Amino acid sequence: MTTAPDIQACAKGLYINGQWRPAQGGKVIDVVDPSTEMVLASVPDATLEDASAAVEAAALAAEGWRNTAPRKRSEILRRCFELMTERAEMLATLISMENGKALRDARGEVAYAAEFFRWNAEEAVRITGEFGTAPAGTNRIIVDYQPIGICLLITPWNFPAAMATRKIAPALAAGCTVILKPASETPLTAFALAAIYEEAGVPPGVVNVITTTTPGPLTAAILADPRVRKLSFTGSTGVGRALLAEASKHVISCAMELGGNAPFIVFDDADLNAALDGAMIAKMRNAGEACTAANRIYVQSGIHDAFVAGLAGRMQALKIGAGYDAATDCGPMITKKAVDKIDRLVADAVKRGAQIICGGQIPNQRGFFYQPTVLTEVPQDADMASEEIFGPVAPVSRFETEDEVIARANDTEYGLAAYIYTGDVGRGLRVAGRVEAGMIGLNRGLVSDPAAPFGGVKQSGLGREGGQHHGIAEFMEAKYIATSF
Ligand code: NAD
């Protein structure tokens, strides 16, 4: 089988009710290869009529899908996993082309994304209820878990496959029908996956995919339809806040996976090489374009200089290039705007006293690149200590005590991931308990796993995705029946 993606096939239309169709009005969105700045393809720019057709399709399919036997739903989800795995190389290349990430990262994403189907295929047949006696002995209590209804799923560009499957797989396992609105920078992967769902046997209307340049009005219209009962969003905290306000008008259940500002803490007693390996993963997966990316690296004084030297050596060895070039370690950023933001944050940190150890420049080449960069002495009031960098910049600061670093780690509105490296597991667990984050990597630079609950505290979000029951629970409502017999 060829591993080259058929780009035009991925751009053949909106996917509504099992059909591929142009947008009403015929407008399109250009999808740009961030390595070359060239247009890869154009996808339809959906209108309010298209959004309404997607809701109609999801509503039409809802009854049949919720009544499909869990075993049958499970088998379809399992088939999605198998087809994604068979076509992993094609999907990884496609992700590299539209998102820019290095092939190694794209392959990792496809495996992670496919796993949500396998995991939820296994969970689909294990949804159970509860049965008990009221404390007063007067009656019995039955709790049944039912699909919540039509779900609007909105996803970002940084994981075009995984952020979609992390929502679609549990929603389908729970018996819901969905409308996916992927990011307009990376819609091709979402459409390639829709073709796979269709081939796997997902019935028409169960998954609908629409792309648009006007997400605000379209999502507002979808949320205003009383048949839509769930909004599951992954993206920035700013857009999340706006969507929560919109959803509140209709009291719609919301799951929010928002921005992060992960601290990466290295204590003196850490294994230096393990900490460096972990830092490279936590910082450089997707060239730093990850919500879980290490955004602030705090290193204790005794190990600080050796850590900085080791990190700079590793960062300087990274090869910049197009993601789909097999030799590339660090691909381009998603847009010029993203590069400009990184440049602004670096300039601000330097102005406030940070030192550039390596990198710190926009390379003079075509594409949206930024050099892998290490900064030291980054002050806590630098903009990058409170904003997501979302790029290959590692800001290091020195600390002395456990209490000091915990206070600095928690000095943010975010609370998604945090990383702790120490040779003392007791200390690691103690610090993990005090750091305000939904997920902790303790001597590990990677936390994501479909079998574990992914999500944040504070302004990093509401709810959890993945995990034994958490992911599916987001797409179900508990119905309580009181009875006596
Ligand atoms: P974004 O918030 O700009 O966009 C996310 C999605 O929302 C896109 O599909 C976009 O088209 C859509 N959108 C934008 N404005 C909208 C509006 N007014 N109404 C409805 N939808 C709208 O985020 P992004 O730049 O695509 O992604 C990067 C952000 O996502 C970062 O903040 C990152 O931390 C976060 N993220 C979080 C997680 C997580 O699991 N917590 C995972 C990946 C990314």
Residues whose N, C-alpha, C, O or C-beta is under 5 A from the ligand:
A	BS01	NAD	I154 T155 P156 W157 K181 P182 A183 S184 P215 G216 T219 T234 G235 S236 T237 V239 E257 L258 G259 G260 C291 S460
